[in-house]
Amino acid sequence: MKILQIGLPAAFLLGLVLAGKAPAGDIFPYPIHSKRLPNGLTIVLVPFDSPGIVAYYTIVRAGSRNEIEPGLSGFAHFFEHMMFRGTEKYSPEEYNELFKELGSDANAFTTDDYTCYHTVFGAAGLERVIEAEADRFRNLKYSLPAFQQESRAVLGEYYKNYSNPSSKMHEKIRDTAFEKHTYKHTTMGFLEDIKDMPNQYEYSIEFYNRWYRPNNVAVLVVGDIDVDRTFGLIENYYKDWEPARYDPAYPVEPAQKEFKQARIEWENETLPYISIAYHAPAFDPASKDNACLDILAQLVFGSNSPLYKKLVIEDQSVEYIRSFVPTRRDPYLFMIAVRAKRDDRIDAVKDQIYAAIRDVRENPIDPAKLAAIQSRIRYSFAMSLDTASSIARSLADYIELTGNPRSVNEFYKRYEEVTPEDIRMLARRCLQESNCTEVTLTGVKK
């Protein structure tokens, strides 16, 4: 995808994007400087015009996908918590005080494929942040009581999150759709595993030693930086971090051969939910598959689609209908989520969804609609790159997926190449009844 070039006026660039014409160059408009240290640590630097502001992201390529041992799910998310437990040099209080002094707040999130630690701070504090981050990733230390306390907090977080019907639906659709792959469980993990987590102190140390190693980590810095100085500082503070090698055999998910269905009876009164999922290909920047599915999601289920107008605006039978294509390192799911307004409309809503899917499999796609969606995707991405943090957040996904930040450019080129026939052929390949899982949730009537 070719959108932005540094040095052109923003209004001119915006006009080019809206017109569907982009200046020569990659979609990612800023210089990417990267290197790999002898211990395997990947460093990615992106100078960006954000005077005095720096975003610092540490990307650990370990998420719930990596939890391959039965009974031990949830540890990737657990370490999102534990990494703030301190070291001999920095207690948790001292670590928090440092970032408070810098006018910042360190935080983290976990996905199926990776865990990301991030902060935004004043550029003058760069070396202090690098020193503190290198210390906690190399020297994390926690006691058995601290471990057990945090594991109980994780259990409380699970109960809080899954008191929401939509979260329970997401958990159920994955558990039903997958048989063997670790994507069967959510990032939080299976409830029984979380309950047992306080007994797994030794395994927690093993998990940390497996994955929190430089050859499985990337440091991404975006903003007001000097490239040579920043490379030097990171190398100085991280160079003694010892690598480790652990190459697990990830379970291979067998092809789904028949329609699957499940139902949840919610214990309280609620509007009904419908979730539909189809197994979909893994992320591959060299393939058009993910781009096709992304476009298909907008074409069939987006706010401008006939189905949306029918269900949400005209019939008013659903509160929302959404479709999304999460990018994952292994084959995952093309997902559709609906919240209906009445139980007696569930079957009719399902029928209209499946009819819309049959239509995209069987009938030609309007090239003008395809072109409009392609242009909107370019525009949305270009406009999202407006702060050091948003740039870092976007690049982090491509670093974790491929290990290469420049894969963002390769992937967006695939959007340009998608044809109406590509979308129809992929729909025929993936959006078949035998490849479909459906979950419905209804509440009690009072």
C-alpha positions in Angstrom: 0.0 0.0 0.0 1.5 3.3 -1.0 0.3 6.3 0.9 2.6 8.7 2.7 5.9 10.3 2.0 7.6 12.4 4.5 7.8 16.1 3.6 4.6 16.4 1.7 1.8 18.6 3.2 -0.7 16.6 5.2 -3.7 18.0 3.3 -2.1 16.9 0.0 -1.4 13.4 1.3 -4.9 13.2 2.6 -6.3 14.2 -0.7 -4.2 11.5 -2.4 -5.5 8.9 0.0 -9.1 9.9 -0.4 -8.7 9.8 -4.2 -7.3 6.3 -4.0 -3.9 7.5 -5.4 -0.8 7.4 -3.2 2.7 8.8 -3.7 5.5 6.4 -4.4 6.7 4.5 -1.4 5.5 2.0 1.3 2.4 2.5 3.4 4.5 3.0 6.5 5.9 6.5 6.0 8.6 6.8 8.6 12.2 5.4 8.6 12.6 2.0 10.4 16.0 1.3 11.8 16.6 -2.2 13.1 19.4 -4.4 14.3 19.8 -7.7 16.2 22.2 -8.0 19.0 24.5 -11.1 19.4 22.2 -12.4 22.1 19.2 -12.3 19.8 17.5 -9.2 21.0 15.8 -7.3 18.2 15.9 -3.5 18.4 13.5 -1.4 16.2 13.8 2.4 16.2 11.5 4.9 14.5 12.4 8.6 14.7 9.1 10.6 14.7 8.4 14.2 15.0 7.0 14.2 18.5 9.1 16.9 20.3 10.1 15.6 23.7 8.0 12.5 23.6 9.1 8.8 23.3 7.1 5.6 23.2 8.9 2.5 24.5 7.5 -0.9 23.8 8.9 -4.3 24.9 7.4 -7.1 22.8 7.7 -10.6 24.2 6.6 -13.1 21.5 4.8 -15.3 24.0 1.0 -15.3 24.5 -1.6 -17.9 25.3 -0.6 -19.7 22.1 2.6 -20.7 23.9 0.8 -22.5 26.8 1.1 -26.0 25.3 1.1 -28.1 28.5 -2.4 -29.3 29.6 -3.5 -27.7 32.9 -1.2 -24.8 32.6 -3.0 -22.1 30.6 -3.1 -18.5 31.6 0.6 -18.0 32.4 1.3 -15.5 29.6 -1.3 -13.2 31.0 -0.1 -13.9 34.5 3.3 -12.6 33.6 1.8 -9.4 32.5 1.1 -9.0 36.2 4.3 -10.5 37.6 6.6 -8.3 35.5 5.7 -5.4 37.8 6.8 -7.3 40.9 10.2 -5.8 41.0 13.9 -6.8 41.1 16.7 -6.5 43.7 17.5 -3.1 42.3 14.0 -1.7 41.8 11.2 -2.7 44.2 7.7 -2.3 42.8 7.4 1.0 44.6 10.7 2.3 43.3 9.8 1.3 39.8 6.5 3.1 39.9 8.1 6.1 41.5 10.6 6.4 38.6 7.8 6.5 36.0 5.8 8.8 38.1 8.8 11.2 38.2 9.0 11.0 34.4 5.3 11.8 34.1 4.6 8.4 32.7 2.7 5.2 33.6 4.1 1.8 32.6 1.4 -0.7 31.5 1.0 -4.0 29.6 -1.4 -6.1 27.6 -1.5 -9.8 26.6 -2.8 -11.4 23.4 -3.0 -14.9 22.0 0.4 -14.4 20.4 2.4 -11.9 22.5 2.7 -9.8 25.6 3.6 -6.2 25.3 4.9 -3.8 27.9 4.6 -0.1 27.0 5.1 3.4 28.3 5.2 6.9 26.9 7.5 9.5 28.6 9.6 12.6 28.2 12.6 12.1 26.0 15.0 13.4 28.6 14.3 10.2 30.6 15.3 7.8 27.9 18.4 6.3 29.5 16.7 5.9 32.9 13.8 4.0 31.2 16.1 1.8 29.2 18.1 0.9 32.3 15.0 0.2 34.4 13.4 -1.9 31.7 16.5 -3.9 31.0 16.8 -4.6 34.7 13.3 -5.9 35.2 13.4 -8.2 32.1 16.8 -9.6 33.1 16.3 -9.8 36.8 12.7 -10.3 37.7 12.4 -11.8 41.2 9.4 -12.8 43.2 8.6 -14.9 46.3 6.1 -17.8 46.6 3.7 -15.6 48.7 3.9 -12.8 46.0 3.3 -15.4 43.3 0.2 -16.8 45.1 -1.1 -13.4 45.9 -1.0 -12.4 42.2 -2.5 -15.6 41.0 -5.5 -15.1 43.2 -5.8 -11.6 41.7 -5.8 -13.1 38.3 -8.7 -15.4 39.4 -10.6 -12.3 40.5 -9.9 -10.7 37.2 -11.3 -13.7 35.4 -14.6 -13.6 37.4 -14.9 -9.9 36.7 -14.3 -10.2 33.0 -16.5 -13.3 32.4 -19.5 -11.8 34.2 -20.1 -10.2 30.9 -22.1 -12.2 28.3 -20.0 -11.1 25.4 -16.8 -12.3 27.1 -18.4 -15.7 27.9 -19.5 -16.0 24.3 -15.9 -15.4 23.1 -14.7 -18.0 25.4 -17.3 -20.5 24.3 -16.9 -20.0 20.6 -13.1 -20.7 20.8 -13.5 -23.7 23.1 -16.1 -25.2 20.7 -14.3 -24.3 17.4 -10.9 -25.6 18.3 -10.1 -29.2 19.2 -6.3 -29.3 19.7 -4.6 -26.0 19.2 -3.9 -23.7 22.1 -6.2 -21.0 20.6 -8.9 -23.2 22.2 -8.5 -21.2 25.4 -8.6 -17.4 25.7 -5.7 -15.2 26.9 -7.1 -15.5 30.4 -6.9 -19.3 30.3 -9.2 -22.1 31.4 -10.9 -21.4 34.7 -9.8 -24.7 36.3 -6.2 -23.9 35.4 -6.4 -20.4 36.9 -7.9 -21.9 40.1 -4.9 -24.2 40.3 -2.3 -21.5 39.5 -1.3 -20.9 43.1 0.2 -24.4 43.1 2.4 -23.8 40.0 5.2 -21.6 41.4 8.0 -23.8 40.0 6.3 -23.8 36.6 6.0 -20.0 36.6 9.8 -19.8 36.9 10.2 -22.3 34.0 7.8 -20.2 31.9 9.8 -17.1 32.5 13.0 -18.8 31.7 11.6 -20.2 28.5 10.1 -17.1 27.0 11.5 -14.0 28.7 14.8 -14.2 26.8 16.4 -11.8 24.4 16.0 -14.1 21.4 12.3 -14.0 21.9 12.0 -10.2 22.6 12.0 -7.0 20.6 12.5 -3.5 22.0 10.6 -0.9 19.9 11.3 2.9 20.5 9.3 5.5 18.6 9.5 9.3 18.9 12.0 12.1 19.6 15.2 10.0 19.6 18.7 10.0 18.2 19.1 6.7 16.5 22.8 6.0 17.1 22.6 7.1 20.8 19.5 4.9 21.4 21.0 1.9 19.7 24.1 2.4 21.9 22.1 2.7 25.2 20.0 -0.4 24.5 23.0 -2.5 23.6 24.8 -1.4 26.7 22.0 -2.3 29.1 20.7 -5.4 27.4 23.9 -7.0 26.0 24.5 -9.3 29.0 21.0 -10.8 28.9 21.6 -14.5 28.3 19.6 -16.1 25.5 17.8 -19.5 25.8 16.4 -21.8 23.2 13.0 -23.5 23.6 11.3 -24.9 20.5 7.9 -26.4 21.4 5.8 -28.5 19.1 2.5 -26.5 18.8 -0.6 -28.7 18.4 -1.9 -28.7 14.8 -5.6 -28.1 14.5 -7.3 -30.7 12.3 -9.6 -29.5 9.6 -13.2 -29.0 10.8 -15.5 -31.4 8.9 -18.9 -30.6 10.3 -21.1 -27.8 11.6 -20.7 -27.2 15.3 -23.2 -25.6 17.6 -23.4 -24.7 21.3 -25.8 -22.8 23.5 -25.3 -20.8 26.8 -28.1 -20.3 29.2 -27.2 -17.1 31.0 -28.2 -17.0 34.6 -29.5 -13.4 34.5 -31.8 -11.5 32.2 -30.1 -10.3 29.0 -30.6 -9.7 25.4 -29.6 -12.7 23.2 -26.2 -13.0 21.6 -25.1 -14.9 18.5 -21.5 -15.7 17.6 -20.5 -17.4 14.3 -16.9 -18.4 13.4 -15.2 -20.0 10.5 -11.7 -21.3 10.6 -9.4 -19.0 8.6 -5.7 -19.0 7.5 -2.8 -17.8 9.6 -1.3 -14.4 8.9 1.0 -14.4 6.0 2.1 -11.0 4.5 2.9 -12.8 1.2 -0.7 -14.1 0.9 -3.9 -12.2 0.0 -6.0 -14.3 2.3 -6.1 -12.0 5.3 -6.6 -8.9 3.2 -9.5 -10.7 1.4 -11.2 -11.6 4.7 -10.8 -8.1 6.0 -12.4 -6.6 2.9 -15.1 -9.3 3.0 -15.9 -8.5 6.6 -16.6 -4.9 5.7 -18.4 -5.7 2.4 -20.8 -8.2 4.0 -21.1 -7.0 7.6 -19.9 -3.3 7.6 -22.2 -0.4 8.4 -22.6 0.3 4.6 -23.6 -3.3 3.8 -27.1 -4.4 2.8 -27.2 -6.8 5.7 -26.4 -4.1 8.3 -29.0 -1.8 6.9 -31.6 -4.5 6.9 -31.0 -5.9 10.4 -29.9 -2.7 12.3 -31.7 0.1 10.6 -34.8 -1.2 8.8 -35.9 -4.2 10.9 -34.2 -3.0 14.0 -34.0 -6.7 15.1 -30.3 -6.4 16.3 -28.4 -3.8 18.3 -25.3 -4.5 16.4 -23.6 -6.9 14.0 -19.8 -7.0 13.7 -17.3 -9.1 11.9 -13.6 -9.1 12.5 -10.5 -11.0 11.3 -7.9 -11.2 14.1 -4.4 -11.7 12.7 -2.7 -14.7 14.3 0.5 -16.6 13.8 -1.4 -19.9 13.3 -4.8 -20.5 11.6 -7.5 -18.8 13.6 -11.1 -17.6 13.1 -13.2 -15.3 11.0 -15.7 -14.1 13.5 -19.2 -12.6 13.5 -20.8 -11.2 16.6 -24.5 -10.1 17.0 -26.6 -8.8 19.8 -30.3 -9.3 19.0 -33.2 -7.5 20.5 -35.6 -10.4 21.1 -35.2 -14.1 21.5 -37.9 -14.7 18.9 -35.8 -13.0 16.2 -32.7 -15.2 16.7 -33.5 -17.7 13.9 -34.5 -15.1 11.4 -31.3 -13.1 12.1 -29.2 -16.3 11.6 -31.0 -17.0 8.4 -30.2 -13.6 7.0 -26.6 -13.8 8.0 -26.1 -17.2 6.3 -28.0 -15.9 3.2 -25.5 -13.0 3.0 -22.6 -15.4 3.2 -24.1 -17.6 0.5 -24.5 -14.5 -1.7 -20.8 -13.5 -1.4 -19.9 -17.1 -2.3 -22.1 -17.4 -5.3 -22.5 -13.9 -6.9 -20.1 -11.4 -8.4 -18.8 -8.5 -6.2 -19.3 -5.0 -7.3 -15.8 -3.7 -8.2 -16.8 -0.1 -7.2 -17.6 -1.3 -3.7 -14.4 -3.2 -3.5 -12.4 -0.1 -4.5 -14.2 2.0 -1.9 -13.3 -0.4 0.9 -9.7 -0.6 -0.3 -9.4 3.2 -0.3 -11.0 3.3 3.2 -8.5 0.8 4.6 -5.6 2.9 3.3 -7.1 6.0 4.7 -7.8 4.5 8.1 -4.3 3.2 8.5 -2.7 6.4 7.3 -4.7 8.5 9.7 -4.0 6.2 12.6 -0.2 7.0 12.6 -0.5 10.3 14.4 1.4 9.8 17.7 4.5 8.0 18.9 2.3 5.6 20.8 -0.1 4.8 17.9 2.8 4.2 15.6 4.5 1.8 18.1 1.2 0.0 18.8 0.7 -0.6 15.1 4.2 -1.8 14.4 4.2 -4.1 17.5 1.6 -6.3 15.8 3.8 -6.9 12.8 6.9 -7.5 14.9 5.2 -10.2 16.9 3.6 -11.8 13.8 6.6 -12.0 11.6 9.6 -10.7 13.6 10.0 -8.1 10.9 8.5 -4.6 11.3 8.7 -4.0 7.5 6.2 -6.8 6.9 3.5 -4.0 7.4 4.5 -2.7 4.0 4.3 -6.1 2.3 1.0 -6.9 3.9 -0.7 -3.7 2.8 0.4 -4.3 -0.8 -1.8 -7.3 -0.7 -4.9 -5.1 -0.2 -4.1 -3.4 -3.5 -4.0 -6.7 -5.3 -7.3 -8.1 -4.1 -9.9 -8.7 -6.9 -13.6 -9.4 -6.7 -12.9 -13.0 -7.7 -10.2 -13.4 -5.0 -12.9 -12.6 -2.4 -15.4 -15.0 -3.9 -12.9 -17.8 -4.1 -11.8 -17.3 -0.5 -15.4 -17.2 0.7 -16.0 -20.5 -1.1 -13.0 -22.0 0.5 -13.5 -20.8 4.1 -17.1 -19.8 4.6 -18.7 -23.2 4.3 -21.2 -24.8 6.7 -18.8 -27.7 7.5 -16.2 -25.1 8.6 -18.6 -23.1 10.8 -19.2 -23.0 14.6 -22.2 -21.2 16.1 -22.9 -20.2 19.7 -26.1 -18.6 21.0 -26.6 -17.1 24.4 -30.0 -16.4 26.0 -31.0 -15.1 29.4 -33.6 -16.0 31.9 -37.0 -14.4 31.6 -38.4 -12.4 34.5 
